[in-house]
């Protein structure tokens, strides 16, 4: 594997393989491998940033470097590129299950029958209370079904069967809840590393404390390879911080005294002392975790319909059990029918599948806000793209600066940079960068900047009203006069044109080249392979620029010289025509269109507002992740449908076998609960094939 050394001091070396160069499984295996080598004291791998820290003793540096070079070919206990499912049952839950089983055996074989009967009645009270509570609310659901099955067994004097039913139900409930919580927790962990113990600076000494003990103003020490545990302000130190978990930006940024840092970001090199500004429960990353905790409120429509149908089937369980009892006079057969329901499996398997898909998306650099967006993404037939910063590179550059009248080229660039530095967009960054490269200082010389969404920026510069932005903004909204000669010049440009006017006079423009992303063509082809029928591009640029990009990428429909309201109108027209629309954008000007689409997608380098509005955020600056997100959504929907068919088929078979007395009530309950648990576990399997498998399938 290729790597670069980012820190190399005696006894300690840190290397970086590149972001997403290996998986979490790889990182654990690599840590175990290096710790097992003679002379290596410590190893820590950060799979999110693709870095590996090794602390060694003696003259083992060359051996460590040799091992690093051959890391890709070493036989480690992992499969590169796969998402290995974590063990379903950890030690804590295993101990709990063992205690339950031991308790069941002791009661059944050591206690006399009167005691067993009394205990059975006592334990049944909990089921009766839950069932009665649901009945009083006018609900006939699985709680009522369970209470009825237990009660029916006890009424006919079969207390051992009633106890067996309650034991199986309690085991199933325990495993279901554990599996659901574990999947939700794993999703949260995939977005941000958990930090339990932190080092604080008190009276000049470092003390390790639990994160819950931190208070506002405490000083936290974070070294290379460590996760920043709190939102705070740097009081001392200099470090390179990877903020991909917060901003999606793949490159580390320098942080020093006076800068803000956020929980969940990683110090790649250097050391920081951070003053706690917000406690653990109030950090920005907590918002992401809260989103996950409430993700089930964003259920897929299919999931809601399945759950509603499951509850509607409960009365038919009672009706069928009654028919069996009336026709056979056999309470055993009727009890077998009552012990099988459809609701449990549907209500467990579907949310587990959705949460697992969200977790897998996060591991692949795709942040999803809920199951309903996955379902919509699977049904989308039209993808609408913004051009600048989305289909084109997020790092454009200024190719030309044209000045008119008394103004010079340098004045135009300096003035543009002075204003644009307030604008969070790739084109604005290109203008600021161009001025810096030419050593043109643009210190603050203006009053408050007024940003008009998707139009431009206006300010008072040295007492003169200065505006910069699209031709629409200057020549229509601001009514700046435009001569025929100047209009022809602008029309002849094939690049993005940014116009500048001072005191109502058109004084110049800048041409910004934003080349098409190298992966854009492949990404569009990939979307078409997933069933997307229509690719649309929207831009505020001129027609020549739009046509050039559309021809290069083979885009079906494109619209140029658009205002924000025009983009919204086009999306609404597509939806009114019956199309399911996904909008992909990156700027503040895209936010209205993102909000208007069926599902909105923001790129990693999007503005904060665009990411806030978006239903899906791509945490990698790569359009191919759109295809990955689409495949993930489609496979999730197929899994939900397959699970649904299995639940209906298998449980119907159990009902039929119980009604014909082929299966005893206990066996029916056992098979039903085992199938529910098995389906839940199966729903957590990865939906996306490993890279090697996909290559083989092509």
N, C-alpha and C positions, 0 to 999 in steps of 0.2 A: 504494500500500500504506500502511496506517495504521501509525504508529510513535510511540514516545515517546522523548524525549531523557533518557538516564540520566546522562550526564556531558558537560559542555560547558565546556571551558577554551580559551583562545586557541591555535589551531593543532591542536586535537584535539577530536573529538566522537564520542560513542558513542550509538547509538540501539538500541532494542529493538523488534522487530516482534511478538514473542510466540513462545512455545515452539512448535516445529514449524511456524512460519509459512512456511518455505521449506526446500528440500531441499539436499543436499550439492552437487548440480549447480548449483543457483541460487547458492549461496554462492561457488563458484569463478568463475562468470560475473560476479557482482556485483563481486567483488574485481578482476577483470580490467577491468571497465568503469570503476570509479572510479580505478584506478591509471592508466588511459589518459587521464584528464582533466587539463588544464593546472592546475597549482597543487596537485594531490593527490600527496603523497609516499608514502603507504602506506595500504593498506586490508586489513582482516582481518574475515572473516565467520565466525561460529560458528553453524552450522546447528542444533546441538543446543539452543542457548538462544535462537536467533532474534535474535542481536545483530550489529551491524555497527560496527566501529571505523574511523574515517577520520582520518588525520593530513594536514594541509594547510598551505600557506604563504600569506602575504599576505592579501588581502581576498577570499578565495574561499569564506567560510562560507556566504553566501546561495546561491551557485551549488550548493554541496554539498547544502544543504537542498532546493533545487528538484529536484535529481536524485533525492534520496531520496523526495520526494513522488511523483515520476513513475516510480519504480522498477518498479512492477508492469506498466506499459504499455511499458517500454523493450524494444527488440528485442535481447535478450541471447541468447547461444548456448546456450539450454537450453529445456526444456519444463517449466513449473512443475508440480510434483506428481508427476513421473515418476521412476522409478528407472532411469536410463540404465545399461546394462551397460558395465562398464569394458572397455577394450581387452584382448583375450585375451593378446596377445603384447607384452610391453614390450621396450624396446631391448636389454636384456641377453639375453633369450631369442632375439631376432631375430639378434643377433650370433653366438650359439652355433649356431643353425641354419645360418647362412651358412657358418660354419667347417666344420660337418659336411658341407654340400653341396659346398664347395670341396675338402675332403679326398677325398670320394667321386669327384669328377670327375678330380682329379689321379691318384688310384690307378688308375682305370679306363682313362684315356687316355694316361698318361705312363709308367706302369710296365710292364715286360715281363710276359708271362703267368706265368712261373715265380714272380716276385715277388708277383703278384696271388694266385696259388694259395696261396703260403705265408702271406700276410696273411689270406686268407679262413679258412684252417685255424686260424691263431692267434686271430683274433677269435671264431671258433666255439667255442673252448675255454670261454669264459665261459658260453655258452648250455648247453654240455654239462655243465658243473659244476652249474649251477642245476637242470637237469633231473634229473641223477643224484642230487642231494641230496634232491629231492622223492620220487624213486622209493625211495630208501633209507628214507624216512619212511613209505612205504606209500601215497603220494599220487600220483594220476594226474591232474595238472592242466595248466593252460595252459603252465607252464614246461616240462613234459615234451613238450607238443605243439610248442612253438617249437623245442626242441632236436631233435625228430624231423624237423621240416620242413627245418631247416638241414642236418642229417645226411643225410637222404634225397637232397637236391640234390647234396651233395658226393660221396656214394657213387656216384651215376651220372655223376660227372665234370663236373657243371654248376656250376662254382665261381662264375661270374658271377651266376647266379640265387641261389645261396646268399648271396653278398655283398649283392645287392639286397634279399633278405629281411631280413638283419640290419640293413641301413641303414634300411629302413622300420620295423622293430621298434624300433630305437633312437630314431628321430624320434618315433614314437608314444609311447614311454615318457617321453621328455623332455617333450613337450607335456602328456601326461596328468598327470605329477607337478607340472609348473609350474602347470597349471590348478587342480589340487586345492589346492596350497599357497597359491595366490593367493586362492582362494575362502575358505579358512580364515583367511588373514590379513585379508581384507576384512571378514569377520565380526567378528574381534577389533577391528578399527579402528572398526567401526560402534558398538561398545559403549564404547570408550574411546579418546580421542585419543592418538596416539603422541607422545612427547616425546624428542628426541634430545639437544639442547643445552640446558643450563640455566645460569642466572646464580647464582653463589655469592658470598657475602660473606666475604672474607678480609683481615684487617688493615685493615678499613675500606674496602676497595676491591672493586668488583664484577668478577668474572672469569668468563668463559664457559667451561664445561667440558662434556665428554660425560657423560651421565647415569650411565654405567658407572663413572665416576671418583668418584662420591659415596660418602662414608663416613658412618657413624653420627655424629651431632652436627654435621655440616656445616650451614651456614646457606644456604638457598636463597631467592632473591628472586623473587616472582611478582607481576606487575602486572596491571592490568585487561585482560581478554581472554586471559590466559594460562591454560594448564592446569597445575594443581598436579601435579608429577611424582612426588611421594613421599608416603608416609604420614609425618606428623610433627606437631609441636606449634608453634603460633604463638608466636614470641618477641617480635614487635613488629609494629605496624601494625593497621589495621582495614579490613575488606573485606566485600563481599557475595559469598558463594560459592554457585554453583549446584551442588547435589549430586545432580542428577537421575540421573547415571550410577551413583551408589552407592545412593541411597535411593529414587529415583523421585519425590521431592518436587519439584514444579515451580517453587516460589518460592525465590528465593535466601535464604540465612540469613546473619546477621551472624557474623563470626569475628574474634576479637581475641586478645591475648596470653593464653596459658593454654589456649586451645581446641585441640582436635585437628582436623586436616584430613586428607583422604585423596587418594591418587593418582587422577587421572582426573576430579576435580572442577574446575570452572572459576571463576576470579575474574572477576566481572562488573564490579565497580567497587572502587576502592581499591587497596591494596598490602599484601602480607604478607611477612614474613620468617619462614621456616619452618625449624625444626631437624629434621633427618632422624632419624626414629625407627626406621624400617625400611628396609632397602635394597631396591632395585628388585625383586628376585626374591621378596620376602617380603610385599609389600603386599597389602591386601585386594582390590584390583582384580586382582591376579595370580590370585586364586582364580577369578575369572570367566574369565580367559584360560586357566587350566588346565582349566576345565570345557570350554571350546571345544576344546582340544587333545585331550581324551579323549571328545569327543562321539560319535565313531564307535563307542565301546563301548556307546553307547545306541542302537544301530541299530534301525530299524523292523523289526517282525517280517516284513513283506513283503520288506524288503531282505535279511534273513538267508535267507529261503526262496528268493529269487531267486538269491542267491550259491550256496546249496547245490545248487540245480538246475543252475546253470551248470557247477559242478564235476562234477556227475553226467553232464553231456552230453559231457564230454571223452572218456571211453572210447568213446562212440558215434562220435566223430570218427575215432578209430583203427579201429574196426570197419568203418565205412563206407569209409574209405580202403583197408583191406585187401580189402573186397569189390570195390571198383573195380579194384584191382590184379589180383585173381584173375580177374575177368570180362573185363577189357580188355587185361591184360598191358601196360598203359600207365602207366609210373611218373609221367609228367607229369600225368596226370589225378589219380592218387592224391595227388601232391604238392599239387595245387590244393585238394583236400579238407582236407589237414592244415593248410593255411595259414589256414583260417577257423575261428574258435572263437566261442563265445557268451559266454565268461566275462569277457573284457576289457571289453566294452562295459557289461555289467551291473555289474561291480565299479567302473567309473569313473562311469557316468552316475548311478547311484542315490545314492552318497554326495555327489556334487556337487550333485544336486538337493536333498538334505536340508540340506547346509551352506548353500546359497543361500537356502533357505526360512528357515533360522534367521537368516541375515544380514538378509533382508528383514523378518522379524519384528522384529528389533532396531531397524531403521530406522523401523519403525512403532510403536515403543514396546512391543514384546512380547518378553520374554526367555524363551527356550525352553531346557530342559536337555538335549534330545536328540531324535533322530528318532523314537524309539518313542513319545514323548508326542504328537508331531504325528499319528502314525497313530491313536493312541487317541482324540485329540480329534476326528479326522475321523469316527470311528465312534460317538461319543457320541450317545445318544438322550435322555438325561435330564440337565438342568442343575439342581443344587441350590445355592441361595443362602443365605448367612447374611443376616440383615436389617440389623442395626445396623452402619453404616459401610460396607456393601457395596451394598445396594439403597437405603439412605438415605445422606444426605450425611455426609461424614467430619468436618464441622464443625457438629455439633448445638449447641443452646444450652439452658440451664436456664430453664424457663418458670415453675416453681413450686417453692417450698420450704415444707414443712409441718412444724411442730414440735409436740410433745406434752409435757404435763406442765410441769416446771420449765424446760424448754429453750426458748430463743428461736430465731427464724428465723435470725438472724445466727450463733448458736452452731452450728446444724446445718450451715449452708453452710461456715463456717470449718473445722469439724472434718472434714467430708467432703473439702474441698480439701486439708487437711493430709495426709490419708491417700492420696487418689486421685492426688496428683502423682507417685506412684511407679508408677502403672499405665499402661502404654503403650497406651491405647485412646482412641478419639474421644470417648466419653462422659466418661471421666476428664478429658480435656483441657477439655471443656465446663464441668465443675464447677470446675476450677482457674481457668479464665478468668472464670467468673461471680464468684468470690470476689475476683479481682483487680479486676474492673470496679466492684465495690462497696467497694473499698479495705479488704477484710478480710484482715489479715495472718494468715498461717498458718505461722509459722516452725516448724522442727523441734521438736516437743515430745514425741516418742514414741520408744519403743525400736524394735528391728528390725521391719520390716514383713514379714508372712508372707502371700504371695499364694497363694490356693487356686485353681488353674486353673478358669476359667469359673464360679466360685462367688462369690468376693469376696475381701476383704482383712481381715486381723485384725492388731491391734497392741496394745501397752500404751501408753495415752495418759494421762499424769499418774497412773500407777499403776492405771488402770482398763482392763479389757479392752474394746476397742472394735472392732466389726466393721461392715463396710459391704459391700453387695452385693445380690444378687437375693433375692427373697422365699424362694426355696428355701433359700438359704444361711442366712438368719437364722432362719426359722421351722421349718425341718426339720433342717438340719445342726447349727445352733447351739442349737436348741430354745428360741428366744426366744418368750415368750408373746405371742399375738396375739388381741386381743379381737375380738368380732364387729363392733363399730363400726369399728375400724381396718381390718379385713378388707374391709368394704363400701366404705370410702373408697378403698382401694387398687384394688379391683375396678372402681370407677367411672372410674378414670383411663384415658385413651386414649393416653397417652404412656408412654415407658419410665420405670419406677419404680425408683429406687435407695434401698434401705432402710438405716437407720443404727440401731445399738443400742449402748448403753454399759452394761457390767456386767449384761448379760442383760435390759436394759429397752429396749423399742422406743421410741425418743425422736423419730423423725421420718423423713421421706422427701423425696426430690427427684424432680421430674418433668422429664425431659429430652426435649425435642422434637427428633427427628431426621427432618426432612422427606425425602420421597422424592427421589432424584436426578432432575433434570429429564430426563435422557436414559434413565432406567431403562425406561420403557414402550417407547420406540423400540428399545432394545437387546434386550428380550425378544421383540418382534415380529421383529427381525432374526434372532435365533436360531431362531425358528420357521420363518422362510423358508429357513434352511439345513437344515431337516429335523429339528430337535429336537422331539420329540413331547411332552415332559413338562417342566414347570417347577415346581420345588418350593422352598418357602421354609421355613427352620428358624430359630427364635428362642427366646430365653429369656424374652421379654416375655410379657405377658398376652394373653389371647385377643382382647380388644377391639382392642388395638394391632395384633396380627397380622392380624386380619380387615380392618381399615381399609386396611393396606398391600396386602394380597392383592387386595382388591376394586378398589383404585385401579390396580393393575398387571395385573389379569387373570391372576393366578397360579392354576395348576390345583390344587395341593395345598399346604397349609401346616400347620405344627405349631407350637404355642406352648408356653411354660413348659417348655422343654427343658433338661436337663442335658447336659454334654458327652457322656456315655455314651449319652444318648438320641439325639443326632445321629449318633453312630457306628452305633448299632443301626439307625436308619432307612436309612442309606446301605448297610449290609450287607444289609438286607432287600431293597432295590432291586436290588442286584447279584445276590443269590440268586435273584431273580425273572427274571434274564436281561437286565437293563438295563445298558448302559454308562453310567457315572455320572461327571459332572464336578462337582466341588465348588468353589464360589467363596466365599472368605472373607477376613477381614482381621485378626482378632484372635488373641491367644494361645489363647482359648477355642475357636477354630475349628481349631486344629492337629490334634487327634485325628481330626476328621472329614475334614480335608484328606488326612491320611495314609491314611484308609480308602477313599477314592474311587479310581476307575480313573485319573483324571487330576485333579490339584489345581491351582487357580488362585488366586493372591494378588493383591490390588489394590495400587496404588502406595503407599497410605498404610497398608499392613498392618504388623503388628508384625514385628520381626526374625525371630521364631520362625516365624511364618506364612510369611514369604518364604523361609526356609530349608527348610521342609518342602515348599513348592509346587514342582510340575513346571513351571509356567508363571507368570511374574510380569508383570502389566500395569503398564508404567512410566508410564502416564498415568491420571489420575483420571477415567476416562471408560469407562463400561460398554460403549459401542459398540465398543471395542477387542476385546471378546469375540467379536463377530460377525466382525471382521477376522481374529482368530486362527483361528476356525472355518473361514472361507473359505480362508485360507492353507493350513490342514491338508488340507482336502478337495481343493484344486487340486494340492497336492503329490502326494497319493495318485493322482490321475488322471494326473499327468505320469509318475509311476513306472510305472503300468500301461501307458500309451501307449508309453513307452520300451521296456518289456519286449516288447510286441507287435511293435514295429518291429525290435528286435534279433533276435527269433526269425524273423520273416518275411524280413528282408533277408539275414541270414547263411545261412538255409536256401536262399534263391535263389542266393547265391554258391556254396554247396556244389554245388547242382545244375548250375549253369553250368560250374563247374570240372570236375565229373565227366563232363560231355558234351564237354569240350574246347572249349567256346565261349569260355571265359576262360582265359588263360595263368596259371600260378602267380604270376608277378609282378603281373599285373593283379588277381587275386583278393586278394593280400596288400595291394595299394595301396587297393583299394576297401574292404576290410575295415577297415584302419587309418583311412582317411579318415572312414568312417561312425562309427567309435568316437570319434574326436576331435570330429566334428561333433555327435554326440549329447551329448557332455560339455559342449560350448559351449552347445548349445541348452538344456541343463538348468540353466544359470545365468541364463536370462532371468527377468524379474520374473513372479511368479505373480499378483500383485494388479494390477488395472487402475488406471490413473491416475484421479484424481477426476473429470476432465473426461469420460473415457471412460465411467465409471460413470453419470454424470449423463445422458449421451446414451443409454445402454442402458435407462434406466428409463422 
